[in-house]
Amino acid sequence: MRTLLPSGRLLSFGLISLLLAAFPIAASAQVDVATYHNDISRTGQNLNESILTPANVNSASFGLLFNLTVDSDIDAQPLVISGLTINGAMHNVLYAVTENDSVYAFDSDTGILLWKASALLPGEKAGSTKPLACNQINPTIGITATPVIDRNSGAHGAIYLVATSENSAGTYFQRLHALDLTTGAELFNGPATIQGQYPGNGPNSVGGFLTFNPEIVAERSGLLLVNGIIYMGFTSHCDNQPYNGWFFGYSESTLTQTAILNLTPNGTEGAIWMAGAAPASDGTNIYLLDANGTFDTTLTASGFPSLGDYGNAFLKIAPNGTVADYFAMDDTVIQSEKDRDFGSGGVLLLPQQTDLKGNKWNLAVGAGKDGNIYIVNQANLGKFSPTSNRIYQQVQRVLGSGMWAMPAYFNGNLYFGPQLGNMLQFTLTNAKLSNKAASLTPTVFEFPGTIPSVSANGSTNGIVWAVEHTIPSILHAYNAASVATELYNSNQAAGNRDHFGKASHFGVPTIVNGKVYVGSTNSVAVFGLLDAKTK
């Protein structure tokens, strides 16, 4: 059931109109954040931010403007579409989804609620986590993954999301929804129930096939849209055995299935979760990191696992859902046995790099729990050798206690936020990553570390934004030229002025049109430049 609320409904806090009257943002500014980490390369950078600069992001002129209250936890990154006409008026629109299977569309500058929709069918509720004794997504599991938006889909644009639900009989469903950006109405005869079988003889198989079980999985990794196909990956829900990693493709215009892949069909595990990161794409192929699981060390003549089991691997997947290439560490079996996921972090595709000889390289970066940085050649990931890692570059033991996060890129720099450590800035020179950090933050980030985002105006005014997962959580801003320089954090202002509660588990800040949006357990916190009267 969907509920459409009037666009004139005001939020129940008094200073919003005063704040916004002083610093309005033109709805015509066409800057969108329509997918996880800003682009399908997953760089995390917005290079069209002309309002926020290192000069004005400080506790005297920048801070919390207001909180947009929602009905449950927000685990997904908030998304923003600029210059969208709703009910005859133009808005910059913030989209947020919750674990109660709710979808919200707010005016991102005023906070007015434009519409709210539910991904539940009649008689359903968000999935309960109690039967699985799992607190990773708790107490309900609804919409966990970051959606993806296509503003050219349908009549007004569409937001695509995966929702978990449970009916009165205790039957679970995973469904793909496409909602109209302006009303929240279901599109393309949706939703589509995600289901399928894959040939294999692992512990989950019956009669030579594995069947997708919506009750024991979670869709944590963000959605990818490329060439008209929505791609998604599924993880286990708290490692309840036996499970497998599943990967699907669905048409964005018909919601019909186009691809299905099981990553460990003759084994177990191999979840796709990546700390909430979405698969990356070069515009054709899909890149992701698979978590610990069965890997076949016996290879075919072409170097692929003989039984098709790709646990704990760096994968390149073709549009039809087949594995086109991969890389697995020489000690991948030991790593899996020790629960050292490669797939605890996400993939970032670098801009093309040029080496000293003038050679051009298309590279991809990944890092997991072992504390190493792995850089692979997109044209030849390296496959598996039991004696060495035959990849483009490996930077060893620089990420401390490991990654439960993904990096960001800006202006020849990579920013990593490992758990129980400082956020680290590495530099790229002549197509090689520095072997040690060029700079590090004064902040030490506890579990699960931090997933940074970057705002800049072209190559200038770069700011690295990061959430510290304390209670209350803290929003930090650092100078992108050297993250040793902190510009702002939400603990600096007197009287807890900028406290916003607890950020979501793998929360990613969204920066666009002069504001910063952070999802929390019951709201979206909105930060921006302050009016002189409220400094």
N, C-alpha and C positions, 0 to 999 in steps of 0.2 A: 504494500500500500504506500502511496506517495502523498505527502502533504505539502501543498503549496501555500506559503505564507505571503502576506502582502509586503510589497517592497518598501512600504513606508514605516515598517515596524522599527522602533528605536531600541537601542540597548539601554539597560538599566544602570547606567552610571553617568554622572553629571558633567564631567569635564570634557567629554569627547567633542562636542560641538565647538567648544572654546579652542581646543587644541587644533582642530582641523580647519577652523576659520582662518587661523594665522598662517598655516602652511598647506594650502590645497595642492593636490597633485592633478595635473590635467589628465582627464581620461583618454585623451588622444595619444598619449605616450605609448607607442606600440612596442612594449617590451613584455615578453611572455616568459614564464617558467612553466613549461607544459609537460615536463618529464623529469624523472629522477636525476638529480645532480646536473640539471640544466640542458644537457645535450646527450645524444646517443653515444658519444665518446666517453661520457661520464666524467668530464673534467671538473664539474662543480663551479665553473666560472660564469659570471655575468659581466660581459665587457661593455655594457651599455648603461652603466650606473653613473650618472652625472651629478647626482645630488649629494650622496654620502662620500666624504673624502677624509683622509687622515687628519685634516685640519679641523673638521667639525664633529668628528666622532670622538667625543669625550663626555664625561659625566656632567659638564656644565651645559652642553647644548644638545645632548643626545640621551635618550632614555626610553623607558616603557611608556607608551601612549595609552594602551588599554588592552584588555583581555576579551577575546570573543568566546563566550561560554558554549560548550558542546556537551553531549550527553554521555560521553565515555572517553576512554583513552584514545589519543591520536598517536599511532605508531608510524604512520606514513608521513612523508614530506609534504607540507602544504604546497599547492600549485597556484599560479596566478596567470590569468588571461587579461590582457589590457584592451581597453576600447571596445567592450562588448555591449551591444544594445539589448537591454532587458526592460520590458514594459514601457518601451518608448523612450527610455533614458539611457545614456551611455555610462558605463561603469568600468572601472578596473575591478576584476572579480577574483576573490580568493576562494579556492575550493579545498575543503578539509573533509576527511573521512574518519570514522570512528569504529571502535571494536563493538559498538552496538548496532553495526550495519547501517549507520546513518551517513548521509552525504549532505554537506552544507555548502551553500554559495553565499558569501558575504561580499558587500562592497568593501574592497580591500583598503580603502582610504577612510571611509566613514564608519565602518563596522556594521552598517545596516544589514540585516538578514534579508537576502533576496529570495531564497527558497531553501527548503529542506526536503530531502527525499529519503525513503527507506528502501534498502535492498532486500527486505524480507517479503516473502510471499505470504498470503493470508494463512493464519494459524501457525506461523513460524516464529522463532526467536533466534537471537545470535547464539552460536554454539557454546555449550557449557564446557569448561575445561576440567570440571570435577571428575568425570569418569576416567580421565587420563592422568589424574594426580599430577598435573603440570602447571607450574607457575611462570613459565616463560611468557605466555600471553594469557593474562589473567584479569578478572575472573571469567570473562567471556571472550570468545574468538569470533570476530566479525570481519571487518575489512582491515587487514594488517599491512598489505603491500601498498607502495606508492602507485596511484593510478597513472594513466597517461592520457593526454588530451590531444585531439585533432580538431582544430577550430574550423577545418574545411569539411568535416564529416557530417552528413545529414544536412538539414536546412540551416542550422544555427551553430554547428560544431557539436562534438560529443566528448564526454569523459568516460573512459573505460576503466573498469575496476573488477576485482574478484572478491566475492563475498562468501563467507562460511555461514551456514544457517542450519537449524535443527527443527524438525517438525514435532508434533505432539507425540508421535510414536517413537521419538528418539533417533530418527533417521537423519543422517547428516548429508549436506549438499555443499558442493563448491560450484559457484556459478559465475559466469562472465556477464557483466552488465555493460550496456552502452546507454548513457543518459544524455539527453539534450542539455547543452550548456546553459540555456536560457530558462528552462522550466523544470528540469529534473525528470522529465517524462522518459519512459523506457523507449528505446529505438530498436529498429531492425528485428521486430518480433521477439525481442529478448525478454528475459535473460536466457543464455545458453548454459545448460548443465554440462559441466566438465566431466568427461568420462572416457574410458577407453581400455583396450587390452594391448599387450605387447608380448611377442614370443619370448619365452625364457623358461628355465627350469630351476630358478632359485627357490628359497624357502617360502616365498609368497605365491608361488605358481600353482596352478591347478590345470592338469591336462596340457601342459606345455605352454601356458599363457599366464601372465601376470595381469591382474585387474586392478585398476586405479580405485583406491579406497578413500573416499572423501573424509572419513571420520578420523583417520590417524595421521593426516597430513596438514600442513599449514602453508599458505602462500605468502611467505615473508618477503622474498626478493621482489623488487619493483617490476612493473610491466615495461616491455619494450615494444614500440611500434616502428616497423620499418617496411616500406614497400607494401602497405596495405594489410600487413599481418600483425596481430597482437601476439607477442611471445611471453610465456610465463613459465616459471619453475617452481617446483614444490619440494618442501623439506619435510622431515618428520616433525611430529609434535612431541618434543621432549624425549627423543630417541626411543620411543616405544617400539620394540621389535616384534616381528621383522618388518622392515620398511625399505623403500627404495627411493631414489631420486627420479622425479618425473619432469619432463619438459614438453610443452605443448605450443602449437601455433593455431590461431583462429583468425579467420577473415574479419577485418574490421567492419565490412559492409554487410555481411550476411551472418556473422557469428557462427559460421560452420568451421569444423576442425580441418586444418590444413597440414598439421604435422604432429607427430607423437614420438617420443623417445623415452626409453627407460635406460638410465645410466648404469645400472647393475643388474641386468636381467637374469644372470646366472649366479648372482651373489646377493649381497645385502648392502644396505646403507647407501652412501653416495648422494646425500641430500643437497639440494640447491637452496642455500639461505643467504650467504654472503653479507651478513650483518644488515640485511635489508636492501643492499645495493641491487640495482637492476642490471641484467645482462647488457653488455656494450655491443655496438655494431659499427662496422666500417661502411655501412650503407647496403651491404649484401649479406655477409656472414655475421654470426652471433658469437660472442666471446663470453665465457663465464668460468668461474672457479667452482669445482665440485668438492664437496666435503668428504671426510674420511669414509672409506668403504672398500669393497672388493676391487682389486686391480689385478688383471691377468698378466703376470710377468712372462708367460709364454706368448710370443708374438707371431703374427702372420708374416708372410714373406714381405709385405709392404710395411711392416712395423707396427701394426695395430694389435690391441689385445685380442687374443684368439677367440675368447668367448663374449667379447663386447662389453666387458666390465671396466668402467672408467673411474672408479672411486679415487678421490683425492687428486684429481687432474685439472690442468688448465686446458679448456676445451674450445675448439673452433667448430661451430655447428653450421651446416649449410641451411638455406632457407627451408628445405623439405624435411628438416629434422634429423638428418644423418650427420655423423661425426666426420668432418672434413680433415681435421688435424688435431693434435693434442700434444701436451707435454706432461710428463710425470717425473717426479724427483727420483733419483737413484735409490733413495731410502724410503720410497713412498709406502711400502708395506709396513715398515716399522712405524712410520709416522701415523698411519691409520690405526695400528694396534694401540698406540698411545693416545689416541683421540686428538692428535695434532692436525686439525683440519687445515688443508690448503684453502678450502672454501669458506673460511671464517671472514674473509675480506672480499672486496669487489675488484673488478677489472677496470682499468683506465687505459684508453687508447691515446697515445701521444700524438701531437701534430708531427708531420713528417720531419725527420731529423737528418742532418747532413754531416757526414764525418770528415776527417781531415783530407781524405782523398777525393772529396766531392760526391761520394756515394750517398744515395737517398735511402732512408730506412723508414719503414712503417712499423712501429713498435707498440707493444702492449705491456702493461705493468700489472703485476699481482703480488700480494703478500698475505700470508696466513699466520698461523700460530707459532711457527718455528723462528720468527724474528728475522728472516731473510727477505730481501727484495729480489723478485724474479722479473727480468725483462726479456721478452721473447720477440722474435721476428714474426710478424703476422703472416709472412709468406712461407715460413717453415718453423713451426713452434718448437720442434726439437725431439718429440716423441720420448721413448724410454730407453735408457741404458742402465744396467745394474752397476756400472763402474764409474759413470760421470754424468753430469747434467750438461747436455749438449745444446745450450741455449745461448742467446745473444750476450747477456750479461747477468751475473748474479752478485749481489752485494750482501755479504754474509754478516749475520749477527749484529745488525744495526738497529733493530726494532725492539730491543729489550724483551719484554714479556709477550710480544706478539701482537698481531692485529685482529681485532674484532670490529673492523672499520674499513673504510677505503680512503685513498688519498685524494687530493685535489691538485690541479695543475694551473699555473699562471706564469707567463712571461719567462719560460725557461727554468721554472722551479717546480718541484714536487713537494707536497706537504703531507706528512704522515702523522697520524695521531694514535700511537700504540697504547695499549692499556698499561696502567701503572708507570707511565713515563711522560716526558715532555713531548709536545708536538715538535716534529723535526722538519727542517727545511733542507732539501737536497737540490743541487743544481745540475743542469744538463749542459755539457760542453762537448762540442764535436761528436754528438750522438752517443755520449756516454754519461752515465749518472755518477756523481761524485761518490767516493767510497766512504765518506763520512759526512755528517750533517754540517752544513755551512752556518746554520743558526738553529737555536731552539728556544722555545717559549719559557718564560719563568714559571709557568703553571705546569704542575704535574697532574695528569688526568688519570683518575681512578678507572676501574672497570666500567664500561667496556672500551675506554679510550674515547676518541672523538673523531667525527667525520667532518672535516672542514669544508666550507664553501668560500668562494672568493667573489668580491665585487671590485670593479675597476671601470675606468673610462678609457677604453682602448688599452694601451699599455701603461697608463698613468693612474695614480691614485688607488693603487691596489690595496685592498684590505682583506685579511684572512679572518673569517668568522668561525667560531667553534663553541660548542656547548660542553660545559663541564658537568658531569652527572652526579653532583652532590645533591643534598636536600637542604634548602632549595637548590635547584640547578642554577648555573651561572652562564650567561652569555658573555663571551670574550670577543674582542676585536684586536687584531695585531697588524702591524705594518707588514705588507706583503714583501717588501724589499728585505726585511729582516724581522722575523717573528720574535726576536729577542725584545723588540719594542712593543709593549702593550699599549694600545690606544684607549681602551675602555673595557670595563667589565661591570656586570649588573649588580655587583656588591658594593660599588664605590660610593654611590649617592647616599646621603644621610636618610635615616628614617625608613630604610628598606624600600625606598621609592621605586626601585626597578625590579624587585623580587617578583617572580612570576610562577612559582610553584615548581613542580617536578617535570622535567622534559621527558619525552618518550625515550624508550630504551636505546634505540639507535638513531636518535633524533638528528635531523639535518636542517640547519637554518636555511631559509629561502630569502634572498635579497633581491629586491626589484623596486623600481620607482621610488627610491628614497626611504624604503622601509625594510625591516627585517622581521620575518615571521618564524615563530618557533612553536611547534606542537607540544602539548603537555598532557597530563592525565585528565584534564577536564576543560581545556581551552586552547586557543591559539593566542600566544602573546605577540603583540604588535609593538615594535620599537621603531623610533624615528626621531627626527629633529624636534626639539621642544619649543613651545611658544615662550617668549620672554617672561610672560606672567607666571609660568609654571616651572621655571628653572629651580 
